[in-house]
Amino acid sequence: MTVCLTRIINIRAYVVLKPGIKELPAAEILKMARDRIGYKAPAEIFAIEQLPENAAGKIDRIALAKMAAEDISPSRGA
């Protein structure tokens, strides 16, 4: 018997916009991601004010997952 387990991962990108930029350039980000990393291009792009950090000053991935679970509106590219 052969068992094949497939795990579908929804890749998200979290983007902090530079001051003065009001709109998320989702199409540009997706094009860059597809050109550079192809199959790992994000399905969703989230614009946030700042990346959450843990006590050690590293990006808090658990907080990002919680933000994604909450209803924050993603900007989806074409």
Steps between C-alpha positions, in 0.01 A plus 500: 500500500629843408393801701556846364434790732476844350502811711367810333670811628353841438797733471443852624716808469498770766614836370584815694449798272751782500383837630317693231383192312125474536419206278631144505662417163368141507547438127865609516569286807341193342690550174829530687422190706404293196811613309737425788349206686229368270308225675527667841331823396253619767130444456417794727675826579432688822602861558572560868638798691787307658612142541431359845812412699553259787709571811820412314426756227424236236188494284218344702359240261233395748367857511500507117299176494251650745470811283434280198235305691324823589306675231760739359439576137769362270589668173495231237697542183409383154 
